[in-house]
Amino acid sequence: MTPRLVTIKQAAAYCSCAVWAIRQAIWSKELRACVIGKRYLIDRGDLDRFIDALLRERA
């Protein structure tokens, strides 16, 4: 079973980008994340929408 929420590190691997790029997107409110305990977790659906938005920007 694939987890619905991923860590920042997993999100960076999924997007093939640096961890700091994911953190920056969260801080600038371009990417939604929830905090559970001390960890930021990102919904895979939000991550896919973020990637789609970036692709539309560049097209």
C-alpha positions, 0 to 999 in steps of 0.5 A: 500500500502506498502512503497518502502522505509523504515526507519532504525528502520523499516528495523531493525524490518523487519530483527529482528535485532538491529538498530545499526546493520542496521546503521553499515551495511550502514556505512560499505557500505554493505547496500545501503541507501539514505538520504532524509532530515535528514532520511536514507531510505532503499529500500526493495529490497536492504534490501532483497538482504542484507539478502540473502547475509548474509544467503549465507555467513553463509551457 
